[in-house]
Amino acid sequence: MNKEIIKFLRQSYSMTQRDFAKLVNCSFALIALVEVGKRKVSSDLEKKVKNAFNLDDQDIQSITSLVSEFSKGLPPFM
């Protein structure tokens, strides 16, 4: 899991960084630092995010593919 996935999930649910942090039970500062690339997604944070959004490794893989397509500027599924 990386910063792009964190930001994608947060924005997909129209959440602020504070709301996202409350949901995953971590500090707002951690989410802010992760999103700007000053902190890496720890295994603990990844676990919390997966639990909060009921995600498994396959879901993360799918999200990673979507984020990759978005970053290319191409519509997904083309």
N, C-alpha and C positions, 0 to 999 in steps of 0.2 A: 504494500500500500504506500502511496506517495501523496505529496501535497495536492496534486491535481485531483485525486480521487476525493480527498477530504473536501476540497472546495466544490467539486462537482456535486457531491452528496448534499452539502449544506445549501447550495444554491438551488438544487432540484426541489428541495423542500421549502424553499423561500424562507430560510432561517438566517438570523443574524449569527455572527460568531458567538455572541453570548448565549443565545438560545441553543445553538449546537453544543457548546461546551457544557451547558446544564444537562442536556439530554445524555451526553456520553460520560458525564460525571468527571470532568476535568476543568482546568482553569481556562478562562477566556484568553489569557495571555498565551497559553500553550497553542491554542488553535490559531491565534493571530500569527505567532512565530512560525508555526508549521506552514501556513499558507503563503508567507513571504519567503520561505526557504531558509530561515535562520535556525530551525530545529527540524530534525528528521522525525518521521512517524515511528515511534517506538513500538515494540511488540505489545506493550501494555495498552497504548492508545489504539492500536489496530484491533486488539481484542475488544476494547470498550466500544469502538465504532461498530464492529461486527455484531456485538450483542445488542446494541441500541437499535440498529436497523435490521436485525435478524438476517444477516448476510452470511453466506458461506464462501469458500474459496472460488467456487464457480461464478458466483455473483460478482465477486471482485474482479475476476478475469473478464467478465462481460463489460463491467464498468470501465475497466482499463482499455478495452478495445474501443468503446464509445469515445472516451476522452482522447484517445489517439486519433480517431477519425475527426473529431471536432478540431483538434489542434492543426490538422492538415487543411482545414477550411472546407472540407468536403461534407456534404450531408451524409449521415450514417446510412448504411444498408444500400449503398450504390455499388 
